[in-house]
Amino acid sequence: MKFVLGVLVAGCAQWALAQPANCPSAGDVSQAHLIGQWKAHVEGDAPFALQLAKHPEFAETLVGDVERNGERIQVAGDVDDGELTLEESRNGKNISATWLGDVVEGSCGREIHGIWKAEGTLSGRPFVLKKQ
């Protein structure tokens, strides 16, 4: 029993040392953690860039754009309790796609996995976002 407890305590200590002191849990990730440059990969597409910034008018909201196949597409959304929601708009008025994802626990808000779905389609495609 002492051995098992010792291994457990040592494992927890190593995990604690591996996590930066300012590393938020997935549920504590806020808009501020997501601001910056991301590498996006939607299944079936080549990786592309996603840039997120603080919305100029709405607190805790993000705005930005993706650059895919030479096209710049606007995005807006937020993160709440570890869940990311982004909406794409090709024309700046209508939603053309939606990103629904979860911040990966232990990633310090630097990795998100989810489903990207184009408007008007029945199924979505998995995506991975990694902060650069």
C-alpha positions in Angstrom: 0.0 0.0 0.0 2.8 2.4 0.8 4.4 1.8 -2.6 1.1 2.5 -4.4 0.6 5.7 -2.4 4.2 6.7 -3.0 3.8 6.2 -6.8 0.6 8.2 -6.8 2.1 11.1 -4.8 5.2 11.1 -7.0 3.0 11.1 -10.1 0.9 14.0 -8.9 4.0 16.0 -8.0 5.5 15.4 -11.5 2.2 16.5 -13.1 2.1 19.6 -10.9 5.7 20.5 -11.9 4.9 20.0 -15.6 2.0 22.4 -15.5 3.0 26.1 -15.6 1.7 28.1 -12.6 -0.5 30.2 -14.8 -2.0 27.3 -16.7 -5.8 27.5 -16.6 -7.9 24.4 -16.5 -10.1 24.0 -19.7 -13.1 25.4 -17.9 -11.2 28.5 -16.8 -9.9 29.5 -20.3 -11.2 32.9 -21.2 -11.2 35.1 -24.3 -7.8 36.5 -23.3 -6.2 33.1 -23.5 -7.4 32.6 -27.1 -6.2 35.9 -28.6 -3.4 35.4 -31.1 -2.4 33.2 -34.0 -3.6 29.6 -34.4 -2.9 26.8 -36.8 -6.2 25.2 -37.8 -6.7 21.8 -39.4 -10.1 20.8 -40.6 -10.2 17.1 -41.6 -9.9 16.9 -45.4 -8.3 20.4 -45.8 -4.7 21.6 -45.7 -3.7 23.4 -42.5 -4.4 27.1 -42.5 -4.1 30.2 -40.2 -6.7 31.5 -37.8 -6.2 34.9 -36.1 -8.3 35.8 -33.1 -8.5 39.2 -31.3 -10.6 40.9 -28.7 -13.9 42.2 -30.1 -13.8 46.0 -30.1 -17.4 46.3 -28.8 -18.4 43.2 -26.9 -16.5 42.1 -23.8 -15.4 38.4 -23.7 -16.1 38.1 -27.4 -13.6 37.2 -30.1 -13.3 38.4 -33.7 -10.8 37.4 -36.4 -10.3 35.7 -39.6 -9.2 32.5 -41.3 -7.1 32.4 -44.4 -7.9 29.4 -46.4 -7.1 28.7 -50.1 -6.2 32.4 -50.6 -9.6 33.5 -49.2 -9.9 35.6 -46.0 -13.1 34.7 -44.0 -14.3 36.6 -41.0 -15.0 34.8 -37.7 -16.6 35.8 -34.4 -17.4 33.9 -31.2 -16.6 33.2 -27.6 -15.4 30.6 -25.1 -17.5 29.6 -22.1 -16.7 27.0 -19.5 -14.1 25.4 -21.9 -16.4 25.3 -24.9 -15.5 27.4 -28.0 -18.1 28.6 -30.5 -17.0 30.4 -33.6 -19.1 31.5 -36.6 -17.6 32.1 -40.0 -18.9 34.5 -42.5 -17.7 34.7 -46.1 -19.7 38.0 -46.8 -19.6 39.6 -43.3 -23.4 39.2 -42.9 -24.5 35.6 -43.1 -23.1 32.5 -41.2 -21.3 30.2 -43.7 -19.9 27.7 -41.1 -19.7 27.0 -37.4 -16.9 25.8 -35.2 -18.0 24.0 -32.0 -15.1 22.7 -29.9 -13.7 22.0 -26.4 -10.5 23.3 -24.9 -8.2 20.3 -24.3 -7.6 19.8 -20.6 -3.9 20.3 -19.7 -3.2 22.3 -22.8 -3.3 25.6 -20.9 -5.8 26.9 -23.5 -3.5 26.2 -26.4 -5.3 23.4 -28.1 -9.0 22.9 -29.0 -10.7 19.9 -30.7 -14.2 20.0 -32.2 -16.4 19.9 -35.2 -16.5 22.4 -38.1 -19.8 22.4 -40.0 -20.6 24.4 -43.2 -24.0 25.9 -43.2 -26.6 23.8 -45.1 -24.7 20.5 -44.6 -25.9 17.7 -42.5 -22.6 16.6 -41.0 -19.5 18.3 -39.8 -15.8 17.5 -40.0 -13.4 17.2 -37.0 -11.0 20.1 -36.4 -7.9 20.8 -34.3 -6.7 24.3 -33.3 -3.2 24.8 -31.9 -2.0 28.1 -30.7 1.2 29.3 -32.3 
